[in-house]
Amino acid sequence: MDEFKAKTAVVTGGASGIGRGISHALAEAGAHVVVADVDADGAEKACDELRSKGARALAVRTDVTSPESVANLVAAACAEFDNVDIVCNNAGVYLGGPMRDVTLDDWRFVLSVNLDGLFLVGQAFAALLRKQARGGHIVNTASVGAFLPAPTGLAYAASKYGALAYSESLRIDLAPEGIGVSTLCPGPIRTNLSDSEKLRSEDQHAGGSSKVLWDMISEGWDPLEIGPVVLEGIRNNAPYIFTHDFSETVGERFDSIMTAFGHVR
Ligand SMILES: NC(=O)c1ccc[n+]([C@@H]2O[C@H](COP(=O)([O-])OP(=O)(O)OC[C@H]3O[C@@H](n4cnc5c(N)ncnc54)[C@H](O)[C@@H]3O)[C@@H](O)[C@H]2O)c1
């Protein structure tokens, strides 16, 4: 896809951080944007910003972990705009802390948003793009952490490895239909992800915390910087969109995998 003018994009997690950054770049390129977020006020505020740039924007309160809420998002986007062309499947949460402290509630909280949510949104919009039969592009936000083990962010790492598997598989599945799929693998971006524990319900047994992330992202990119990088990835139908060069560390992991293959008889 090389033209964004008058195309419609849906961005989950669009009220904040990376999703907001992508939404701004899409709006500046002439796209209409549907901002889908569990934070309804934040989504409205993000849409006001996009409208002030001259874009058409629609806020839809969406919980990506709920099939009904995702179905409502699809319906709302289709009711407002004739077609959907771009889907940025981006909503996510983080919890970190020592591996031994991770609880089942931690695990379920992170995987429900980062993996169940990715699946629900991906399946719903892949079906819509197929039905429309006019191509399109899906960007799934994983992380550079999708390639790196992280005992201090266990559930998050598991969710992002899973997101990578989902996204790579979807790319192969949708290629014959002319629908592109990219996996966005950001390095540190200075967002509100370190506050995501506030989205947990109070009855959960918390072992980990999202606050520990701040030290890792506080010196990262401004989230508005990532938008143009994502648009470039969509234009090129890039399989992976990276923001930071972690090739040495990721290379060490792949080297150890290839070495292990060398022991196969
Ligand atoms: N910030 C980084 O350094 C970094 C690095 C790699 C990957 N990521 C990924 O980028 C994505 C965006 O995160 P961010 O850093 O911009 O954080 P952020 O907290 O600023 O934005 C995430 C948004 O997702 C929304 N959200 C959370 N749960 C939701 C749900 N159930 N339904 C709908 N919306 C929900 C939040 O309300 C928030 O607006 C996430 O998938 C994250 O894992 C972030």
The ligand as a Tripos MOL2 file, in Angstrom:
@<TRIPOS>MOLECULE
LIG
   44    48     1     0     0
SMALL
NO_CHARGES

@<TRIPOS>ATOM
      1 N1          6.7000    1.3040   25.0210 N.am      1 LIG1
      2 C1          7.5960    0.4350   24.6160 C.2       1 LIG1
      3 O1          8.8070    0.5810   24.8590 O.2       1 LIG1
      4 C2          7.1480   -0.7750   23.8370 C.ar      1 LIG1
      5 C3          8.1350   -1.5790   23.2680 C.ar      1 LIG1
      6 C4          7.7570   -2.6880   22.5410 C.ar      1 LIG1
      7 C5          6.4110   -2.9680   22.3480 C.ar      1 LIG1
      8 N2          5.4650   -2.1660   22.9230 N.ar      1 LIG1
      9 C6          4.0520   -2.5170   22.6760 C.3       1 LIG1
     10 O2          3.4090   -1.3970   22.1020 O.3       1 LIG1
     11 C7          2.0070   -1.5020   22.3120 C.3       1 LIG1
     12 C8          1.4710   -0.1720   22.7780 C.3       1 LIG1
     13 O3          1.9760    0.0990   24.0830 O.3       1 LIG1
     14 P1          2.5000    1.5300   24.5310 P.3       1 LIG1
     15 O4          3.9110    1.3700   24.9000 O.co2     1 LIG1
     16 O5          2.1140    2.5440   23.5570 O.co2     1 LIG1
     17 O6          1.7060    1.6900   25.9290 O.3       1 LIG1
     18 P2          0.5570    2.6860   26.3830 P.3       1 LIG1
     19 O7          0.1490    2.1930   27.7300 O.co2     1 LIG1
     20 O8          0.9900    4.0840   26.2530 O.co2     1 LIG1
     21 O9         -0.6230    2.3960   25.3370 O.3       1 LIG1
     22 C9         -1.3400    1.1810   25.3510 C.3       1 LIG1
     23 C10        -2.8080    1.4600   25.1260 C.3       1 LIG1
     24 O10        -3.5040    0.2040   25.1120 O.3       1 LIG1
     25 C11        -4.7390    0.3890   25.8010 C.3       1 LIG1
     26 N3         -5.2570   -0.8920   26.2970 N.ar      1 LIG1
     27 C12        -4.7960   -1.6580   27.3080 C.ar      1 LIG1
     28 N4         -5.5980   -2.7160   27.5030 N.ar      1 LIG1
     29 C13        -6.5810   -2.6260   26.5700 C.ar      1 LIG1
     30 C14        -7.6990   -3.4300   26.2630 C.ar      1 LIG1
     31 N5         -8.0050   -4.5410   26.9700 N.pl3     1 LIG1
     32 N6         -8.4940   -3.0710   25.2210 N.ar      1 LIG1
     33 C15        -8.2170   -1.9410   24.5130 C.ar      1 LIG1
     34 N7         -7.1880   -1.1250   24.7860 N.ar      1 LIG1
     35 C16        -6.3760   -1.4660   25.7990 C.ar      1 LIG1
     36 C17        -4.3920    1.3540   26.9470 C.3       1 LIG1
     37 O11        -5.5480    1.9770   27.4710 O.3       1 LIG1
     38 C18        -3.4320    2.3090   26.2480 C.3       1 LIG1
     39 O12        -4.1250    3.4120   25.7040 O.3       1 LIG1
     40 C19         1.8250   -2.6390   23.3110 C.3       1 LIG1
     41 O13         1.4360   -3.8100   22.6110 O.3       1 LIG1
     42 C20         3.2170   -2.8270   23.8900 C.3       1 LIG1
     43 O14         3.4200   -4.1230   24.3670 O.3       1 LIG1
     44 C21         5.8010   -1.0830   23.6630 C.ar      1 LIG1
@<TRIPOS>BOND
     1     1     2 1
     2     2     3 2
     3     2     4 1
     4     4     5 ar
     5     4    44 ar
     6     5     6 ar
     7     6     7 ar
     8     7     8 ar
     9     8     9 1
    10     8    44 ar
    11     9    10 1
    12     9    42 1
    13    10    11 1
    14    11    12 1
    15    11    40 1
    16    12    13 1
    17    13    14 1
    18    14    15 2
    19    14    16 1
    20    14    17 1
    21    17    18 1
    22    18    19 2
    23    18    20 1
    24    18    21 1
    25    21    22 1
    26    22    23 1
    27    23    24 1
    28    23    38 1
    29    24    25 1
    30    25    26 1
    31    25    36 1
    32    26    27 ar
    33    26    35 ar
    34    27    28 ar
    35    28    29 ar
    36    29    30 ar
    37    29    35 ar
    38    30    31 1
    39    30    32 ar
    40    32    33 ar
    41    33    34 ar
    42    34    35 ar
    43    36    37 1
    44    36    38 1
    45    38    39 1
    46    40    41 1
    47    40    42 1
    48    42    43 1
@<TRIPOS>SUBSTRUCTURE
     1 LIG1         1 GROUP 0 **** ****
